[in-house]
Amino acid sequence: MLNLSNLGKHNNKRKKRVGRGSGSGHGQTSGKGNKGQNARAGGGVRPGFEGGQMPYIRRVPKRGFNNPLREEIAILNLEVISKMEENEINIDILKQKGLIKNKEEKIKILGQGEIGRKINLTCNLISKNARKKIEGLGGTVRII
């Protein structure tokens, strides 16, 4: 059972009480040394400050733009779907088979490859060519 008597030494260290007289070991300058920016009240430098040297964030080249509203879209071709045995294909089945990652929100089916049988497909996006191939064999496409 864990209690205060059997905690390790590092777990119950006392807080450093600075500025409580010379007998405490942290009196007078309170462990800040003599004078200088870091010894003053409210002193210190801002994050990223490198002592006047050109900061790293300004030295490295910056390029491009990361759109925070970007949607992740998984792309699958008909040739991949034609290798599957199921006739009812939806997003959950594609995730179980490992054809798409779970983090990708939407799925788009493209028309590369041939599909030799009738399937019923449920997806988010589909190209005109892929839709034509599926519906040409009597299959259905449902967009969600």
N, C-alpha and C positions, 0 to 999 in steps of 0.2 A: 504494500500500500504506500502511496506517495503522500508525504506530508512535509512540513517545513523542516523537520529534524533530519531528513535524509535527502534533501536536495543537494545537488552539487554546489561547489564553492562559487562557480560563475553565475549561478541562478539567484543567489541572494546577496549580491554585492550591494554595499551601501551607496546611496547617491552622493556625488561629490558636492559638498556644501561650500561654495566659494564665498569669500568676503566675510568670513565669520571670525576674524581675529588671527593673529600670527600663530597661536597654539594649534589651530586646525590644520596647518600645513598648506592651506589655500587662502591665506590672508593677504593683506597689502595689495598686490596687483591681481589677485584672484586667478593666477595661472596664465595671465595674458602677456607677461613680460613687461618691458618698459617702453612706453610711448609707441607711436606708430598707428597706422590706420586700424589695425586689428585690436588695439588696446582701447580704442575710444568706444563710447556708448553708441550703438547703432553702426559701428564700424564694420569693415569687411568689404569684399568686392562682390559684384553681381555674378550670377552663374554665367560661365563661359568667358569670363575676363581672364586674360593671359598676361597680365602685367604690362600692358602696352604693346606687346607683340600683336601682329595682325591675327585675330582669332581664327581658329580652325574653320568655323562655319562661314567666314568670309573668304577664306583662302580656297576652299574647294569649289570647283565649277558647279553651277546650278543649271539644270536644263529640264525642260519638260513640265508636265502638269499632271497631277494625280487627281482625277475627278472623284470626289467623295460620294457622288450619286451614281457611279458606274454600276451597271447590273452584270453579274456573272452569267454568261450564257454558255451552256454545254452544247457542242455541235456533234451530231451523229449523222453518218451517211446511211443510205438505204442498204448498202452492201453489208454493213454491220448488223442491221436489223434482219436482213434476209437469212443470216446464219442462225438466228434464234428459232427455237422450235414452237414457241407460243403463237397463237393466233390473236389473242388479246394482249396488246402491248401498251403499258402505261408507264408513268414516271417511276412508280414504286418498283416495278419489275426491273427497269433499267438500272436503278440504284442497287437492287439486290444482286444483279449479275456483275456489278462493278464496272459498268460501262460509263457511268458518270459519278462524280464525287458528290458527297452530300451537301457541301457548301454551295454548290452552284444552284442558283434558284430556278433558272429557266432552261428549257431544252429546245433546240432547234434542229429539225430534221432536214438534211439536204439530199438532193436527188442523185448523187453519184452512185453508180452501181445499179444492178437490176434486182428486182424482187420477183420470185417466180410463183407466188401464191397469194391468196386473198388474206389480208390482215385487217384488224380493227385497231387503229392507233389513236392514243390520247397523248397530246403533247402541248407545249406552250406556243411554239412557232414552227412553221413549215414553209419550205420554198414551193413555188408554183410547180416546178418540175417534179418534185417528190410527190406532191398531192396528186398530180396528173397520173403518175405511175401507179400509185396505190388505188386510186378510184377507177383507173382503167381496167384493173383486174377484179373489180367488184368490191373492193375493200372500203372502209370508211375512215375518215379523219375527223377527230373531235378536238377542238381547240379549247383549252381551259385558261 
